Amino acid sequence: MNTVKDAVQELPDKELLSRHNEGDDQAFGELVRRHRERMWAVAIRVLGDPEEAADALQDAFVSAFRGAHRFRGDAMVSTWLHRIVINACHDRMRRKMVRPATPTDDANLDILSNERAKGASDPTSRSDAAIDVHAALAQLPEEQRIALVLVDMVGYRVDEVAVILEIAPGTVKSRCARGRARLLPYLTHLRNPEASQDVTPPRGGGRRS
């Protein structure tokens, strides 16, 4: 015989959100349990800092908890949650005034995909390569960084990212292409360690495009 907790775990996301709005004190916790890992993967890869990512994730869940009544139901709950965590990351990046690097040619999808395969559940154990990737990502304009993280590192399809970010699929593709181009000089050594020229992402500078 199922317990109340088991019954809650079997409910679809939209039903959980509806029950939360009606005062169910377990429904939102189940949503957090279901989606926290993937939302954390987005936050840590966008921000590159475990403390900042944890704060952004907490901000996102607080916003979702308080604003659940505004969910229109015209998208998946997971899409709505990811939009909220991305907005929280946006806010933190704006406070830090991250500056982009200069553009160049394409060729980083395999490196970013490798970072996706490794996961981001334990940022304290990240390899030097992962740290280099995050340092390079930090130089991108935030729109390009978020698109790259969602498509190349977290593994969303372009059309899914378009819904999350509320932009056209072509815009997602364009941001990814420009972001990969900007990353090339900083990640070449990961593709071919023997040819490394010790390129280090700049601390600042560059102009947003």
ZIQUI-V952141 format. One record per residue. N is the residue number from 1. PHI is phi as a letter, one per 40 degrees, with the letter a starting at -180 (* if undefined). PSI is psi as a letter, one per 30 degrees, with the letter a starting at -180 (none if undefined). Layout:
n | phi | psi
N | PHI | PSI
N | PHI | PSI
This chain:
n | phi | psi
1 | * | k
2 | c | k
3 | c | l
4 | c | e
5 | c | e
6 | c | e
7 | c | e
8 | c | e
9 | c | f
10 | c | f
11 | c | k
12 | c | l
13 | d | e
14 | c | e
15 | c | e
16 | c | e
17 | c | e
18 | c | e
19 | c | e
20 | d | e
21 | c | f
22 | c | f
23 | h | g
24 | c | k
25 | c | g
26 | b | f
27 | c | e
28 | c | e
29 | d | e
30 | c | e
31 | c | e
32 | c | e
33 | d | e
34 | c | e
35 | b | f
36 | d | e
37 | c | e
38 | c | e
39 | c | e
40 | c | e
41 | c | e
42 | c | e
43 | c | e
44 | c | e
45 | c | f
46 | c | e
47 | c | f
48 | g | g
49 | b | j
50 | d | e
51 | c | e
52 | c | e
53 | c | e
54 | c | e
55 | c | e
56 | c | e
57 | c | e
58 | c | e
59 | d | e
60 | c | e
61 | c | e
62 | c | e
63 | c | e
64 | c | e
65 | c | e
66 | c | f
67 | b | g
68 | d | e
69 | c | f
70 | c | f
71 | c | k
72 | c | f
73 | g | g
74 | c | g
75 | a | l
76 | c | k
77 | c | e
78 | c | e
79 | c | e
80 | c | e
81 | c | e
82 | c | e
83 | c | e
84 | c | e
85 | c | e
86 | c | e
87 | c | e
88 | c | e
89 | c | e
90 | d | e
91 | d | e
92 | c | e
93 | c | e
94 | c | e
95 | c | e
96 | c | f
97 | f | h
98 | c | k
99 | b | k
100 | c | l
101 | c | a
102 | c | k
103 | c | l
104 | a | b
105 | c | l
106 | c | l
107 | h | h
108 | b | g
109 | d | e
110 | c | e
111 | c | e
112 | c | e
113 | c | e
114 | c | e
115 | c | e
116 | c | e
117 | c | e
118 | c | f
119 | g | l
120 | b | g
121 | c | f
122 | b | i
123 | c | f
124 | c | f
125 | b | g
126 | c | k
127 | c | l
128 | c | e
129 | c | e
130 | c | e
131 | c | e
132 | c | e
133 | c | e
134 | c | e
135 | c | e
136 | c | e
137 | d | e
138 | c | f
139 | c | f
140 | c | l
141 | d | k
142 | c | e
143 | c | e
144 | c | e
145 | c | e
146 | c | e
147 | c | e
148 | c | e
149 | d | e
150 | c | e
151 | c | e
152 | c | f
153 | b | e
154 | c | f
155 | g | g
156 | c | l
157 | c | l
158 | d | e
159 | c | e
160 | c | e
161 | c | e
162 | d | e
163 | c | e
164 | d | e
165 | c | f
166 | f | h
167 | b | l
168 | c | k
169 | d | e
170 | c | e
171 | c | e
172 | d | e
173 | c | e
174 | c | e
175 | c | e
176 | c | e
177 | c | e
178 | c | e
179 | c | e
180 | c | e
181 | c | e
182 | c | f
183 | c | f
184 | d | e
185 | c | f
186 | c | f
187 | b | g
188 | d | e
189 | c | f
190 | c | f
191 | c | e
192 | a | i
193 | d | e
194 | c | f
195 | c | g
196 | d | k
197 | b | g
198 | f | h
199 | c | k
200 | b | k
201 | d | k
202 | c | l
203 | c | f
204 | a | a
205 | g | l
206 | g | l
207 | b | k
208 | c | k
209 | b | none
